């Protein structure tokens, strides 16, 4: 299985409506990215491409909102607060420190950890 399919599938399952009574409000997919927009572009593009291959388009199905820490993890709390104000259905992030920061700030929000290779992050605290 290719990596973008592996990442896209859990994300797609998270933004699917749970029932026919699901709200008509567009879902928000937030992304907390540790690097700059330029350094993260290939990952963001791969995620968008993977979702598109699974049949999801960011226009009618969901709104994709990436926020960038520009290499400064101290920015995580303010960026996470900004994302949480948008009531995201899921937050995608890629480093262990970002995953732990999101989990601490929003324990009920689903998190997709895209690139935390080798990290052992407990599912529940």
N, C-alpha and C positions, 0 to 999 in steps of 0.2 A: 504494500500500500504506500503510495506516495505521501510525503509529509503534509502537503496542503490538504489532501483528502482526509488524513488523520486529524488535522486541526479543524477542518471545515465541518466534518460530520458531527462532532459534539456541539459545535457552535450552531449548526443548522438545527439540531434537535432542540436546542435551548430556545431558539426564536420561533419555532413552530407553534401555532395556536394549540392549546391543550384540548379545547373542545369547540363545538360549533358556536358556543356562547362567548367565545373570546372577544375581548374588546376590539373595536375597529381602529383604535389608536395605533399608530405605527410603532413598532418596537425600536428600542435604542440599543445598539451594540457599541459599548465604549471600549476604548483601547488605551491602556497606560503603557507608553513606550519609554524605555530608559534613555535611548539615544535621541539624536536630533532627527528632524523630518528627513533630511538627506540620507543619513545613515540607516534609517528605518524603512526607506522607500521600497526596497526589494521585498521585505517581509510583509508590508502592508499590501503591496501589489499581489503577492502570492496568496494572501488571505482573501482578498477581493476576488481573485481569479478562481480560487478553490470554491468559494461560495457560489460564484456564477456557474461553475461547472456542475454544482449540485442543484442549480435551478433557482438560486436566490439573487435578486438584484437589489442594490441598496436604495433604489428609488421607491418602488411600490411596497417592498417587503419590510424594510427596516432602514434606519438611519445609522450610518457608521460614523462615530466620532472619535478620532484618534487625538490623544493629548501626549505631548512630548516633554520629558524631563531634561532633555539636552545634556545628558550625562551627569546630572546632579540628583541623586536619590533623595536629597533633602527637600526636593520639590514635590515628592510623592503625596504628602498630606494635603496640600492645596489642590493638586491635580485630581486626587481621589474625591475630595469634597466637590469639586466642579463636576466630575462625572456623576456622583451620587445625586446632585441636584437635578440631574436630567432623568432620574429613575431608570437606569439601564436594565435591560433584561439579562444582560451578561456583560462581564468585563474581561477582555482579552489582554494578557500581559505575557512577558517573556522571561523575566529573571526571578530568581528565588526571592530576592528582597522585595520586588514589586508584588509578587503573589502574597507574601506574608503581610505586607502593608495593606493591600486591599482586603485580605481576610480579616485583619484586625479592625479595620474601619467599617467593613460591611459584611459581617459574617453570614447574612442571609442572601447575599447576591452571588449568583453562580460566577465562577471564575474559570476561564480556560487559560491554563499555563502552556504557552506555545513552545518555549525553548528552554525550560529549566532542566537541562540535561544533567543527570547525575545527582540532582538534588533530592533529598528525602524530606518531603513536606507532608506532615500528617494531614489527613482529610478533615479531622475534627480536632478541636483543642481540648 
